[in-house]
């Protein structure tokens, strides 16, 4: 199952990198639920490679908050229909346009965002891969796996205003997410449950090895 898929991705990358151009740029998409440790993992990739990081939250939050208020909403809303239908797509559009600006210059880039709808939508992923491929860039999706206890701890610890609703209605929030959700496209899974034997840093190194072996 899981390990076999991971092995297939690694093998495919090895074949491509030994037979192809090892300097071909890469767009890494680090996705996962809130508090799963995406930003932390993305930072490890950045430390290992020196590639730029585009983290959706700092990149778009000031605009998202203003837009929500302008639309008559709450700046910290990340769960209502208003956010989902009128703001979220604009937010991801900003992130992806920034990414495109980098890969058009041939710069490998690490993206950090939940990517829940995107990674589970084969059409969205195919369009992104096609656009990237036309610029000579490969898309490498990474899913950060986590558990409820760890996510709650991470979210509580970072105490961000946008998480207030999740923490105050935790059971209601957990009912909306499926921890077994995985991307609909080949991807690498990084395990960030508390007490995981292999640290995120080591898993980042292994993932980089998979891309460049």
N, C-alpha and C positions, 0 to 999 in steps of 0.2 A: 504494500500500500504506500504509505507515506514515504518510507525510506527509499523504496524503489523509484518513486517519482523524483525524489531529490537526486538520486544517483543518475537517473536518465538526464536530468537537466545538466548535472555536472559533466556527464559524458559528452553531451551535445556541445557544451561550451569548450571542453577539452579538444574535441574533434575540430571545432571551428577555429580555435586559437592556434592549434598546431598546423592546421591546413590553411588558415586564413590570415588575416592581418591582425597581429596582436595589438596594434595601435588604434584599432577601430574604437571610437568613443562609445560609452555606455550611459544609458539613462536608468538609474536604479530607482524603483518606486518602493518605498518602505511604507507598508500599510498595516492597519490593525485597529482594534477598538481603542477608545479613549483610555489613557493610563496603561497601555500595554507596554510602553517603553520604546515607541517608534523613534522619538527624537534622540534618545540615548543611543540606540543602535545606529541611527543615521550619523550621529557624531563620530562613532567609532569608524564607520566607513570613511568619513571625511579625514579623520586622523591618519588612517592607513594609506589614503590615496592623495590627499591634498586637493581633492575635487571640491567644487563649491556645493554648499547645502542650500536648498530652497525648502524652508519649513513653512507650510501653509499658514500656521497660526500667526507668527509675527509678520509674515508677508502681507496678509490680508486683514488681520483683525481690526485695525483702525478704520478701514473702509467698511468692513462688515458691520461694525458697531454703529457707524454713522448712518449706513443704509437702513439698518433695522429701525433706528430712531426716526429717520425720515419717513419710513413706511408706517409709522405709528406703533412700532413694536418695542420690545425690551432689548437693549444692546447686548445683553448676555444670553439671549434666547438662542438655543441650538436644537430645539426639539419641536417647535410648533410648525404648523403647515406654512405659515408666513416665511419662516426661515427656509424650510425645505424646498418650497416651490418658487420663492422669489429671490432668495439670497444665495443659497448654497451653490447653484450652478455658476453664478458670477464669480464666486470665491474660487472655485476650481478652475474657471476660465483664466483668472489672473495667474494662478499658479502654473497652469500648463503653458500659457503664453510666455511666461518668464523662462520656463524650461526650454521652450522652442527657441527663444532668443539665444540661449547658451549652446544648444546642440547645433544650431545653424552655424555657429563659430567652431564647431567640432570639439566643444568642451564637454567632457564627461560630467554628469551632474547627478547629485543625490537628492531625491524628493522625499519629504516626509509629510504625510497626511493620512487620515483614516483610509481614504480610497475605498470605502465599503461598497458603495454602488458601482464604482468604476471597475475595481478588480473582479467583481462578480458579474460584470457585463461583457461577454465575449466580443460584442460588436464594438464597444468603446475601446477595449484593449486592442482589437484588430486594427481599428482606425489609427490609434496611437502608434502601434508597431509599424504600420505601413508608412505613416508620415516620417517616423524616425528612420526607417530603412531607406527611404528616398533621400535622406541626408547622410546615409552611411553610418547610422547609429543603431545600436541594439538596445532593446528594452528588457530590463531584468527585474521582474517583480519579486519582492521579498515580503512575506507575511509574518508579523510578529505574533506569536501565539502566547496567550496569557490565561490566567484563571481569575475567577471573581475576586478572591481574597487579595491577590496581588494588585489587581487593577484598583480596587477600592483603596488599598494602602497608598498606591502611587498618586491617585487623584486627591486623596485627603492631604497627602504630604505637599503637593504642589499648590494647593489652595487657590486655584484660579477662579475668578468670578463666573466664568462661563461654565464651571462645573457645579455651581450651587444647586441647580435643579436636580442634577444626577444624584448628588449626595443627600439632598433632602427627601427625594422620592426614590431611594436606591432600588427597592424591590420592583417598583413600577418601571424604572429604567432597565434593570436586568431582564425584565420580561420582554423588552423590545429587541434584545440582542441574542444572537445565536453564537455561543463560544466555539461551536464546531464549524462555523462558516469558514470557507476557504476560497481563494480566488478560482475563477472559472478557467484560468489559463495556467500553463506550466509555471511553477514558482518555487522559490526556496522558502522553507519554514524555519524561523528562528524561534527557539523556545525561551520565553522570558518569565516563566512562572517562578515565584520565589522559591528558593531552595533548589533550583535547577543546578545540576552538577557542573555543566559547562557554562562559563560566564558569557554574557553578551559580547564582551570584547573578543573572546576566543571564537565565538560563533561568527562574528564579523570577519575575523581573519580567515576562517574556513570558507565563508561565502566568497571572499575576495579570491581565495585560492581556487575556488570552483570556477570563477570567471576568468582567471588568468593562467590556470595550469596549462 
